[in-house]
Amino acid sequence: MGILAGEVLGLDLPRTDKRLLTIVETDGCAIDGIAVVTHCSVGRRTMRVEDCGKVAATFVDTDTGQAVRLVPRSNVRQHAYVYAPAARSKWEAQLLGYQSMPASDLLDVQAVHLTTPLEQILGRPGMKAICDTCGEEIMNGRETIQNSETLCRTCSGQSYYLLAADPALLGCGLLKGRPVEHEWLSQSGLHNPIRQWKEAADLITAGS
């Protein structure tokens, strides 16, 4: 997949620079193969994971903006037997068949346009800010501005987690060790884990 993408984009692989951006649509083993061939990785900020549960990836030339999405053809598993007729199992057929199958039989190549501007995906390397709510450092221009405050995504309501309940809440016996997504808290629409225990305490007091 990575080799074909390099050919289509006219880029030599593996890359020693950060010109190639790869957006993979699975968090599975396909990532490892793509990383080896392209030298793109999350740590180098040249790979993004958009987990759609698909063995597919989009490769972007960040110099030109050209982007191509590669995905296996729908009949590729069955077609593998054509290239490995002596295979003793479908696993062996795929293992051997994919190695000898022409790329045009193996993969579909789609020219695509990113729905998020490339500049926004790449961010601003080296930029740093401090969140006015939690005080944590924000890198690469990922902060947001709300009501003249600089906020991290968590404090702006885009958190993927909630803080465990404050000990004072556990002591009152309401949550009993459960996470803070208790029905009372869910009804309150709380999304900021930094402030949530304080607002939850007010909610409990008002309802008691």
N, C-alpha and C positions, 0 to 999 in steps of 0.2 A: 504494500500500500504506500509506504513512504517512498520507495524507489520510484514507483510510477509517478507519484506526485512531483518528485524532483524533476523527472523528465518533462512532464507537462509544463511546469513552471520555468524550466530552463535553469534550475539551480543544482549545483554540485552538492552531493551529500556524502558523509555527514557534514553539517555546518560547524564552522568554528566561530562564527559570529551569531548575531541574534536576528538575522534578516528573516528567517522562516518562523512563522507562528503556526502551531498546530492546535486545533480544537478537536478533542476526541469525544465521542458520544457514548463511551462506556468507561466504567472504572475497573474493568477486567484486564486480562492478560494481554489484550491487543495493545494496550498502552506501552508495555515493556518492549515489544517488537518495534513499534513506531519510534520509541525513544532511542533505541540502539541504532537504527538506520539513519535517523535525522539528527541525532544529538539534541533534540528538543527535550526539555524537561520542565516540570513545575518549578523546581528550584532556580532554574536559569530564567524564569519568567517568559519562556518561549512555548509553553504548553498550558492549555486550559482544559479542564474537564467539565463538560456539560453532559451529565449522565442521563442519556435518553434510553439506555438499555440496548443500544445498537452498536454493532461492530462497524463503525463508520467514523470518518474523520475529515475535517476541513483543513486544508493547508493554505496559508496566506503568505504571499510575498509582501512583506511590510514596506518594501521600497516602492513597489508599483501598485499595491492594493489588489492585485489579481488574487482570486481565491477559487479553489477547486475542492469539491467534496467527493470523496471516494467511498464507495459502499459495495460489498459483494453482490454479484448478480443473484437474483432470487432462486435460480435453479442450479447454483454452483455446487451444492452438495451432491446432487444426483449426477451432474456432469462430470464429477471427479472420477467416476468409474470408467469413463471413456479413456482417461489417461492412466488409469491403474486397473486394468481388467483382471489382473491376477490377485488383487487385494483380497485378504481373508476376512475383512470386516469393513464397515463404513468408515471407522476411524482411520484404518490403514489406507483406504481409498482416498480419503481427504488429505492425509499426511503426504502421500506420494503424488496424488493427482495435482494438488495445488503447486507442487514444486516444478512440474513440467507443463502446466497449463499456461497458455499465452495470457498475458495480462488483460487483453481485450475480452477473453472468455471468463476471466475471474472477477473483474471489477468494472463497475460503472463509474464514469467520470462525469461530474456535473459542475459546470461553471456556476458559481453562486455569488451573491452579494450579501455581506454581513448586515444584519438588522441593527446591530450596535456599532456605532462608529469605531473604526480601528483605534483612533486616538484614545477613546474612552476605555477600550479593552486593555490597551497597553499601559494606561495611566501615565503618571509623571515620575519616573524613577528619580530618586534622590530627594523628592519633596517630603517634608515632614510637618505634621501639625499635632496639636494636643487637643483632645476632646474636652470641651468645657464642662461636661457632666461627670464623666468617670475619671478624667485625668490621664487616660492612657494615650500612648503615642499612636498616630495614624501615619502610615507610610504610603508613598506612591500616589498621592493625590486622591485617596479614597474617602476623604472627609465630605460631609454635606453641611450646608449652611441653612439653618432654620431659625427664623426670628433673630437674625444677627448673631446666632450662636454657632460655633464650630462643633459639629457632632460627629462621632464615629457612626458607622452604620447600625451598630447595636443600639446606641442611645437614640438614634433617629427613628427607631421602630422597625428595623430590618433584621432583628436578631434571629439566629437559628437556635438559640438556647434560652432557658430561663434559669435564674439562680435558684439554688436550693433554698427552702424556706428559712427565714431568719430564726435563730434559736428562740426568740421571744414568742414567735408564732407557734412553734412546736410546743412550747411550754404551756400555751393556753389550751392545748388539746384539740384544736379545731382541725389541723392538718394531719396530725398523727403520723408524721414521717413521710407523708405523701408529697410529690412535687407540688409546686405552687400553682399548677393549672387546675386547682380546685374549682368547683362550679362557681363559687362566689367570685373567684378571681377571673375566671373566664368571662363571666358576665360583665365584669368591669372594663374589659377591653384593654387590659394592661399589656404593653409590648416592650417596655423598657426594663430589663432585668436589674439595672442599677438602682432604679427608684422603686421597683415593684414591692419590696417588703414594707417600705414606709406607707405606700398607698394601700397595701393590703391590710396593714394595721389599722389605718383609718376606716377602711371598709368594715373590718370586724367590729371595731368600736361602735360604728354607726348602726350595725345590725344587731348588736347585743341588747 
